[in-house]
Amino acid sequence: MNKNQALPWENPRFRNWIAVGRACQVMGLTLARALQPLDIKPPHLDILVNLFRTPGISQQDLADKLLVGRSNLSMLLPQLEKRGLIVRSGDAKDRRILRLELTPEGISLTEEAIIIQSALIDRTMKTASAEECDLVGEVMLRIIRELTGASDDEPAEAAENERKRG
């Protein structure tokens, strides 16, 4: 950087990028605090909600959906399994595939967690109009497309799934 260049924080794009990052961090911390009574953390919630929405999903498909490696998932799944919230079972057609499902206890806990997360989202997003919320979502999808290399004409399913996860 030379003396004639503007400092990055003087650039509105830089400032807004930082604001988005800070908002994500604060939301994550706030969600973590809100989930403490259930003794789960946001990464556990991501898993539970996806199993709630897609019972029987394979471990690999879940890792892909969460944008994490199987090794990361392999560290979290035993914790949920030990608590009796999920079960892993072999696929009837391919023994290499592990299928994941919530137990009745897992369904109940996930429903409680969804209520907590939804209340937090409602509380947070009420600071903006519906139109502003839509605009934020559209801009975030464009950012995701830019960073993942998805083209504008692609349905950007990964980007849309990311947006729906919250």
Stockholm file with secondary structure:
# STOCKHOLM 1.0

chainA/1-166         MNKNQALPWENPRFRNWIAVGRACQVMGLTLARALQPLDIKPPHLDILVNLFRTPGISQQDLADKLLVGRSNLSMLLPQLEKRGLIVRSGDAKDRRILRLELTPEGISLTEEAIIIQSALIDRTMKTASAEECDLVGEVMLRIIRELTGASDDEPAEAAENERKRG
#=GR chainA/1-166 SS CCTTSCCGGGSHHHHHHHHHHHHHHHHHHHHHHHHGGGTCCHHHHHHHHHHHHSTTEEHHHHHHHHTCCHHHHHHHHHHHHHTTSEEEEECSSCTTCEEEEECHHHHHHHHHHHHHHHHHHHHHHTTSCHHHHHHHHHHHHHHHHHHHTCCTTSCCHHHHHHHHHC
#=GC SS_cons         CCTTSCCGGGSHHHHHHHHHHHHHHHHHHHHHHHHGGGTCCHHHHHHHHHHHHSTTEEHHHHHHHHTCCHHHHHHHHHHHHHTTSEEEEECSSCTTCEEEEECHHHHHHHHHHHHHHHHHHHHHHTTSCHHHHHHHHHHHHHHHHHHHTCCTTSCCHHHHHHHHHC
//
